[in-house]
Amino acid sequence: MNDQAQRLRDAVKASGPRLPALAVTGGKGGVGKTCVAVNLAVLLAKAGLKPLLVDIDLGLANADILLGVNPEKTLGDVLAGAVPMTQAVAKTSYGLDLLPAASGVEELARLTPERLTGLIDGLGRVAADYDLLILDTPAGIGREVMASLAAAKIVLVVLTPDPTALTDAYALIKVLDAQSPGKDIRILVNQAATAHEGQAVFARLQAVARKHLRRELTYVGDLPRDPAVVESVRRRKPFAAGVTDSPALAALRPIAARFKGERWR
């Protein structure tokens, strides 16, 4: 058990940061991280970049659902050795490519440290064909999550005003800060009732991080509650693909513009 734990720590350390990637994550499920990842990818593609959206949620994949894509191959096939990673990449209607994960395959959520390292290495090779990767990670602090976050250039933590979401976001940041000191961590508050509420949620998280971790976080903004988002999920079409700005799209545009301006390599 101790040897396995050490191999996992070594895998996390070996993984980066060495991917030109934005990892979108959250301390708990239900905060909307996949919706954020998908729509950021759509906006970055609209802005002229060539992004690859990678669904790292190896047990409960759903980025393909939000994009209306029915992939023929997935990361499950890649990890099984059936196809190379490039053959699992699916085209979408939104100017971005998707590397989908399998859904409901329990063993994929428990990768060995060696296979996890191999996955990160494969993403590094595929990244050469793209401007950046957007990693949609599972929620929590599992090993596939922490390895992905360690490998990414920037980590975007999504949370909601729910107190449990804030607590779990801090727990994730604490673990990440211990494993990858100095990681560029940015915060997005989703489903905020008002901009003031989003800023207040961030202020509470920042105060705890300053007190206990002695570090600063970066606030990228908030996304309001918006019926257009719920409707987009139902229709399997990203709200960022809409012609008319909804409140959520209007709020996400400047956030995407900031990420477009980053130097990813």
ZAKOLSE-719405 format. One line per 2 residues: their letters; for each residue x, y, z of C-alpha. Coordinates in Angstrom, 2 decimals. Layout:
a) X,Y,Z; ... .
This chain:
mn) 0.00,0.00,0.00; 2.81,2.40,0.87 .
dq) 4.60,1.58,-2.41; 1.42,2.29,-4.36 .
aq) 0.93,5.60,-2.55; 4.51,6.60,-3.34 .
rl) 4.07,5.72,-7.02; 0.97,7.91,-7.08 .
rd) 2.86,10.83,-5.56; 5.64,10.31,-8.08 .
av) 3.10,10.22,-10.93; 1.59,13.52,-9.81 .
ka) 5.00,15.17,-9.52; 6.14,13.81,-12.88 .
sg) 3.04,15.10,-14.63; 3.90,18.71,-14.76 .
pr) 3.06,21.42,-15.18; 3.88,20.47,-18.76 .
lp) 0.64,20.60,-20.71; -0.55,23.79,-22.46 .
al) -3.81,23.21,-20.66; -6.59,24.87,-18.71 .
av) -7.94,22.33,-16.23; -11.55,23.04,-15.23 .
tg) -12.36,21.38,-11.93; -14.47,21.57,-8.79 .
gk) -14.42,20.32,-5.24; -17.83,18.68,-5.58 .
gg) -20.18,17.57,-8.31; -23.09,19.66,-9.53 .
vg) -21.27,23.01,-9.70; -21.39,23.17,-13.50 .
kt) -17.73,22.59,-14.32; -18.45,20.57,-17.48 .
cv) -20.84,23.25,-18.72; -18.14,25.87,-18.08 .
av) -15.45,23.80,-19.81; -17.58,23.11,-22.88 .
nl) -18.71,26.69,-23.34; -15.25,28.13,-22.75 .
av) -13.97,25.80,-25.45; -16.68,27.00,-27.84 .
ll) -15.86,30.66,-27.19; -12.12,30.11,-27.60 .
ak) -12.76,28.36,-30.92; -14.94,31.30,-31.99 .
ag) -12.08,33.62,-31.05; -9.77,31.87,-33.52 .
lk) -7.95,29.36,-31.35; -7.81,25.63,-31.96 .
pl) -8.73,23.99,-28.65; -9.01,20.32,-27.78 .
lv) -11.56,19.61,-25.07; -10.51,16.54,-23.10 .
di) -13.05,14.77,-20.89; -10.95,13.42,-18.03 .
dl) -13.99,12.16,-16.14; -13.15,8.57,-16.95 .
gl) -16.12,7.06,-15.13; -18.96,9.55,-15.71 .
an) -18.26,11.30,-18.99; -20.76,13.88,-20.25 .
ad) -18.94,16.55,-22.28; -20.05,14.70,-25.42 .
il) -23.68,15.01,-24.32; -23.46,18.78,-23.91 .
lg) -21.89,19.04,-27.37; -24.41,16.76,-29.05 .
vn) -21.65,14.37,-30.12; -21.96,10.59,-30.34 .
pe) -18.32,9.45,-30.35; -17.29,6.18,-31.91 .
kt) -14.12,5.88,-29.81; -13.26,7.15,-26.33 .
lg) -10.37,7.37,-23.91; -11.56,4.00,-22.68 .
dv) -10.50,2.50,-26.02; -7.19,4.36,-25.83 .
la) -6.41,3.11,-22.32; -7.39,-0.42,-23.37 .
ga) -4.80,-0.20,-26.15; -7.41,-0.59,-28.89 .
vp) -6.67,2.69,-30.70; -4.07,5.48,-30.53 .
mt) -5.22,8.68,-28.84; -5.43,10.62,-32.09 .
qa) -8.02,8.18,-33.45; -10.30,8.80,-30.46 .
va) -10.55,12.55,-31.18; -14.03,13.52,-32.39 .
kt) -14.92,16.54,-34.49; -17.72,18.84,-33.35 .
sy) -19.89,21.47,-35.03; -18.33,24.28,-33.01 .
gl) -14.78,24.58,-34.30; -13.25,22.48,-31.55 .
dl) -12.28,18.85,-31.20; -13.28,16.56,-28.35 .
lp) -11.38,13.70,-26.77; -14.27,11.94,-25.03 .
aa) -14.16,9.66,-22.04; -16.16,6.50,-21.51 .
sg) -19.17,6.60,-19.22; -20.04,3.98,-16.64 .
ve) -16.75,2.07,-16.90; -15.78,1.73,-13.26 .
el) -12.21,0.51,-13.78; -11.35,3.67,-15.72 .
ar) -11.92,5.69,-12.55; -9.19,3.68,-10.80 .
lt) -6.18,3.92,-13.08; -2.84,2.75,-11.80 .
pe) -0.16,5.44,-11.38; 1.67,4.02,-14.40 .
rl) -1.39,4.22,-16.68; -2.15,7.68,-15.35 .
tg) 1.34,8.85,-16.26; 0.90,7.30,-19.68 .
li) -2.36,9.20,-20.15; -0.70,12.53,-19.35 .
dg) 2.21,11.68,-21.67; -0.24,10.91,-24.48 .
lg) -2.03,14.21,-23.97; 1.30,15.99,-24.21 .
rv) 1.91,14.47,-27.63; -1.61,15.23,-28.91 .
aa) -1.33,18.82,-27.64; 1.24,19.57,-30.34 .
dy) -1.62,19.85,-32.86; -3.63,22.37,-30.81 .
dl) -3.31,25.84,-29.33; -4.38,24.56,-25.93 .
li) -6.14,21.73,-24.15; -9.16,22.25,-21.93 .
ld) -9.35,19.45,-19.39; -12.77,18.72,-17.92 .
tp) -11.84,16.84,-14.75; -13.99,14.89,-12.33 .
ag) -14.94,16.59,-9.08; -12.98,15.96,-5.91 .
ig) -9.38,15.04,-5.13; -9.00,11.63,-6.76 .
re) -5.66,10.69,-8.28; -6.74,11.27,-11.89 .
vm) -7.92,14.73,-10.86; -4.72,15.69,-9.05 .
as) -2.47,14.37,-11.82; -4.44,16.37,-14.40 .
la) -4.31,19.54,-12.31; -0.60,19.16,-11.68 .
aa) 0.05,18.80,-15.42; -2.03,21.82,-16.45 .
ki) -0.64,25.33,-16.82; -3.73,26.94,-15.24 .
vl) -6.38,25.45,-12.94; -9.88,26.94,-12.95 .
vv) -11.85,25.95,-9.83; -15.60,26.24,-10.31 .
lt) -17.87,26.56,-7.28; -21.34,27.83,-6.41 .
pd) -22.56,29.93,-3.48; -23.59,26.71,-1.73 .
pt) -21.53,26.48,1.52; -20.63,22.85,0.82 .
al) -19.26,23.83,-2.60; -17.05,26.45,-0.96 .
td) -15.81,23.97,1.66; -15.03,21.33,-0.94 .
ay) -13.34,23.87,-3.23; -11.03,24.88,-0.39 .
al) -10.24,21.21,0.34; -9.26,20.70,-3.31 .
ik) -7.11,23.84,-3.33; -5.40,22.77,-0.11 .
vl) -4.43,19.38,-1.54; -3.34,20.91,-4.85 .
da) -1.25,23.56,-3.10; 0.53,20.88,-1.08 .
qs) 1.28,18.75,-4.16; 1.96,21.59,-6.62 .
pg) 3.08,24.69,-4.69; 2.66,27.91,-6.62 .
kd) 0.12,26.48,-9.07; -1.80,29.16,-10.96 .
ir) -5.27,28.71,-9.45; -8.21,30.81,-10.59 .
il) -11.76,30.89,-9.28; -15.12,31.12,-11.05 .
vn) -18.38,31.34,-9.08; -21.24,29.75,-10.99 .
qa) -24.99,30.24,-10.47; -24.54,33.49,-8.57 .
at) -27.73,35.44,-7.85; -25.84,38.71,-8.34 .
ah) -22.30,39.84,-9.11; -22.05,40.95,-5.48 .
eg) -22.83,37.42,-4.31; -20.13,35.99,-6.57 .
qa) -17.56,38.43,-5.22; -18.59,37.67,-1.64 .
vf) -18.18,33.93,-2.17; -14.71,34.49,-3.61 .
ar) -13.80,36.80,-0.72; -14.62,34.06,1.80 .
lq) -12.55,31.51,-0.11; -9.65,33.95,-0.47 .
av) -9.70,34.76,3.26; -9.41,31.08,4.18 .
ar) -6.61,30.52,1.63; -4.67,33.50,2.98 .
kh) -5.05,32.40,6.58; -4.27,28.72,6.22 .
lr) -2.27,28.42,2.98; -0.71,31.89,2.87 .
re) -1.44,32.23,-0.80; -3.44,34.38,-3.20 .
lt) -6.09,33.16,-5.58; -7.26,34.88,-8.77 .
yv) -10.94,35.68,-9.33; -12.03,35.49,-12.97 .
gd) -15.68,36.36,-12.35; -19.11,34.83,-11.89 .
lp) -21.82,33.35,-14.08; -25.41,34.19,-13.16 .
rd) -28.28,31.79,-12.90; -29.71,31.65,-16.38 .
pa) -32.61,29.62,-17.84; -30.76,29.60,-21.17 .
vv) -28.11,27.36,-19.61; -30.69,24.80,-18.50 .
es) -32.29,24.88,-21.92; -28.93,24.43,-23.67 .
vr) -28.22,21.29,-21.65; -31.66,19.91,-22.52 .
rr) -31.07,20.61,-26.21; -27.49,19.26,-26.15 .
kp) -26.24,22.51,-27.63; -23.75,24.85,-25.86 .
fa) -25.26,28.18,-24.83; -22.07,29.84,-26.15 .
ag) -23.18,28.82,-29.64; -26.21,31.11,-29.40 .
vt) -26.54,34.17,-31.58; -28.08,36.34,-28.87 .
ds) -26.21,36.88,-25.60; -27.91,35.35,-22.60 .
pa) -26.79,36.63,-19.18; -24.48,33.64,-18.73 .
la) -22.95,34.09,-22.18; -22.43,37.81,-21.62 .
al) -20.59,36.99,-18.39; -18.50,34.19,-19.90 .
rp) -17.27,36.17,-22.93; -14.76,38.37,-21.03 .
ia) -13.55,35.36,-19.07; -12.84,33.50,-22.32 .
ar) -11.10,36.59,-23.69; -8.73,36.58,-20.71 .
fk) -7.83,32.95,-21.31; -7.34,33.62,-25.01 .
ge) -4.69,36.19,-24.07; -2.63,33.71,-22.04 .
rw) 0.64,32.32,-23.31; -0.06,28.63,-23.31 .
r) 3.39,27.52,-24.45 .
